[in-house]
Amino acid sequence: MPSSKTIRILAGLSLALSTVLFSSLSVARAAESSAVELTREGSARLPIVISDKASVEVRKSADELAEYLGKMSGGKFVIEIGNGSRGLVVGQPTDFASLPFELAFESGPFHREDYVLRSHSQGLYLLGASDLAVSHAVWDLLYRLGYRQFFPGPKWEVIPAARDLKLAVDANESPHFYSRRIWYNWGLWGYNDQPYHQWCIRNRATQGFRLNSGHAYDSILAANTDAFAAHPEYFAEIDGKRRTEGGDIKFCISNPGLRRLVVDHAVRTVKASPDLDSVSMDPSDGGNWCTCDACRQMGSPSDRALTLANEVARAINQLGLGDKYVGMYAYNEHSPPPKVKADPHMIISVTTAFLRGGFTFDQIIEGWQAQGATTGVYDYLSVVAWDWNLPRGGKAGRIADVQASLPRFHQQGARFYDAESGDCWGPCGLGYFLAGRLMWNIDEAEQTDAIVDDFLERAFGTAKEPMREFYRLINQDNSRRPPADMVGRMYRALDEARKATSDSNVHARLDDLILYTRYAELYYGFAAGQKSVEDVARHAYRIRKTMMVHSYGLWSRLVSQQAALTDGHPWKSEEPFTSAEIDTILQEGITNNQPVDSDFESVAFSSDLVPATPLSLPHVEPGSWPDSPQDRQRHYIWLDKETKELNLQVRVIKRWANRMPMLNLYSPQEVKIEPVATDESYLPDGVERTLKLATPYRGLHRVETFDGGDHTFIKWPEGMPVTVESGIDTSCVTEHFRGAWTLYFYVPKGTKIVGGWASRIANWAPRISGKLLDSSGREAFDFGTAEEGWFKVLVPEGEDGTLWKFENSQGQRLLMTVPPYLARTSEGLLLPAEVVEKDSLP
Ligand SMILES: [Zn+2]
């Protein structure tokens, strides 16, 4: 449970009462609290008690408690006005005159959601620090009694039947993250509004503290146009001129008048809304930071933005209106940690993507923390344009990532968690549900397996085991699978699940997941050029009310936002799927999608690479590297003893500029993990530069480049061996194989099968194409006519011990039966030492 220090149990009010009750509570806490019987044989044993001062919200919470206890047990719970001495006491402690103990929640904006659940033989206390906390107490109690709202909507609500409800509880709850949000990018779409909000309340995914961190500079300008018109020097200076228009306005923050204006603006804002928890001082998007001398002397964009925000924080905390906070992102150019200290009222949200300056997320969050800021995390649980709601696509589609990251964020000091997500409960539902548990209490990460098991048990009953396989496939499995294999296995698990239960509630859930699987099948088909965007959009719209896929986001991305908002669009059908249609989808899905295992054994090779020259491979026409190298690239090179210094011609074409480019040179002989040489002096400006890298070692080295989504081109020294790795377990293959390429690989003597995996590098990339040629130039395989997935070629007589070629290829080829190393020429190829040694024997 979260920290118990958030409440203080004080001595009882009256001596007589406290002697009896307080001592019994102490005993209860020391051992186990007394159990309370809520119902017996379907009859309520106690009333629900609220205060005559109870707010509308508390009354609503009490009503919901009565309603759900009734649904579970069949008992009728009456709601009474009382003093808190007995019954199911619902409200804030100050509402009740006769609580048998004194309870004071910690004050301040971060403890508004704290609550207590405590049973004794005569009743149960559901006491919260605020109306929202009282609601949490009610839903937590129901959760402890087995109630679940796994996904939004009535289909995914599980109300267990129990005529005898009894429990013992003594919990002091306080959330680990003070603000917890899983929200839909692109927004809600009408039908999903109410179920979404209901899910948030029932899973405590709420914000007791309102953190404002949105871009603020443009709105400050809009609210103060006269002052800015009178003072053009308040605008950022770019190329010697004040930039007064064009959006994404930046200020000349070194100007004291500008800072006073911004501070006055914030003070007015807070005075006008004294209940505000925070104001945002996040800069506008984009660059355009002031280039005047005084601003440059202030430091980096982070330093300048923070200096201004610090002044605002000090001013709004002198108003006598309580603690007021200032929110800001560590994002884009103002993501690197500042040199100046942060005011204690600064809250910095660090994004897990779009970081700049070559810093990692860890360095940024820890760097801001070190300057005194309270931090939060802006995470991405699902982004429709990244994962397209496919299985194991978004972060929420990978249970292990959710399980590992939330406790880690908290450990790094984060106290706010905000996750961009989508209405895609098919692939992400279990991940969202788990995130909901962990946002409140990171310690539950250790119970992830139990949480998954509880979900399977309660949501699917006797169909639990086939559904375990379904969720393993879409949320846990990491093995490479062709789309037909993935979808085929999903359909089969659902079919088995259907046969394993006659429960109509479970069947309704399985139907939704069949419709989700059909979506995945259509999207994979669309990505492979076999289905049209219309096929995908029609299906996504028609199943939108299942909330299995983020239909609004998909429409906005695949069709257009305007089409998404157009009523009566010809692709929009309001007709729900009939059970006959769902049966057909399932049966055809099984027929049309056959699971396939690779029918070859993979062979392991060492990574102790040496030149292939002892094999005396023939000279070949040089191939070509992928023509759009991007993000992170890793090349293996060989430095002979004449090489004193490695000179590389490097050119970076700007595309996303998410980080400045960097090149690291590693040697396996270096005992430390660090590179032997690093160069960060170059820019994404299209200019070719010579980078000089010195190393004390000879032989094998690894060159790694990072460019944050730009294109890094390297000209390698003439005659130097350069090889890339492309195996089933190789990291960063995806980045390597962007664009068209032609490369060679070696088929060792005695090899019977050339087998591996071929796929696009990402869901947005061109489909696979290109040919596999043996050493005599004969076509062994045509990827242009093959489906993504395993490929297998029998090695003809005499074609082992030779160099084969992937010609004019799109997509990645992960080699599994031969050394997974590719090069432009035979002279450039590096191979595992054991292969070279064995095959060079006469
Ligand atoms: Zn300036």
Boltz pocket constraint, residues with backbone or C-beta under 6 A from the ligand:
constraints:
  - pocket:
      binder: B
      contacts: [[A, 235], [A, 236], [A, 237], [A, 251], [A, 252], [A, 253], [A, 254], [A, 255], [A, 290], [A, 291], [A, 292], [A, 293], [A, 294], [A, 295], [A, 296]]
      max_distance: 6.0
